[in-house]
């Protein structure tokens, strides 16, 4: 195994671990599709970054953060969760992104390409992953109490709205980190699939987080190895690996 | 100026949603260590009153808690997803780190005493919230409210969605808590017998305050009629009493 592959696997594992961990909260909050929809917003950001020769991950991050504030605002200031609006907003950004992205880079932006992962990407992923774990661990009790009962959380003077915003910003960050491996179309999958796989097997919240994180790592590592060996795109390889784990977890799930 | 011995003073409380008046000019006082029942028909604003007392919704008027009030809140039947992978122990850990304290509180809500074997408390702690029976979940919620050493407990319909056996344990638990020193209990209920049995004071609510005072005098034909309509009659032996005479009795 060469150093480059070990490097890629490490970075991939970090992305898988952080998306799995964050995704476990997403699934409990019944917001799975928000992560997926959000990932589409990354595309215009990537396109603009490519045009100006900036790291696409940064471009994606900026676009995602703006979109996150948008979703948060809509969910806080509307009686009903404005799912349809979110749908409109995200397909619009996907379309704009498709038009803006230079054609040679399009396939890569949509489905990921691990050969393009450099040192700066590695540093961003490492920093991002540390940030995600530290902040999520700090807010996890409040976040989960909000899932169990928003009133109960508020009665303990927890600012549920602020916690939700912090959480959504972390999701934006994890999607940005995954963009180079998985592409904008598939990076949302890594937030959902390891988490639902873990939910099939977990008996407690602790095991749920651990399984989710673990499936995130295993899916990323096996997907990258498959992509490298068979010369296919990393995005579909990682996502399909995670789906295989999901199918097994579904068969062996505890009722 | 609220009286010193009051743990809670509410005056001229109004809550409006979308131009609908939900609570209009509600005022009452709760003396420390009292047990207050709040009764009223569906849609009378009982839960809304609780939410205002907890500061969860905007209101006008004043709600003054004594500065040392530590509130434990037991929400109305919690809709816990059956597949939520969260055990009772993990839930209680949201509020309390110390395992021994959690054990003590789970025993205090009656889990060990009913047990045929001594590991019942452990079984409950390791069970997911979604797998608990209605009564068990309610007692876990009470345990949660009891953590953090509250001196006020707010129960929103403590037995909604609980079977009869569970209902009895929940009320006998509330009765046991009443014996605690410096613990004020405020509960919402539909059941007049329960109110009569456990409450020192009752607040009858139907958007506005209908009556207030000890249940035996405050709940009479007139206040029942104002809440539930003319056909309601339960306490006919009080029909000779004038409800207004007993307004604010006990304060």
Interface residues (C-beta under 8 A of the other chain):
Chain A: X28 X141 X144 X145 X147 X148 X149 X151 X152 X154 X155 X156 X199 X202 X203 X204 X205 X206 X207 X208
Chain B: X51 X54 X55 X56 X71 X73 X75 X78 X80 X83 X84 X85 X86 X87 X90 X91 X93 X94 X95 X126 X128 X129 X144
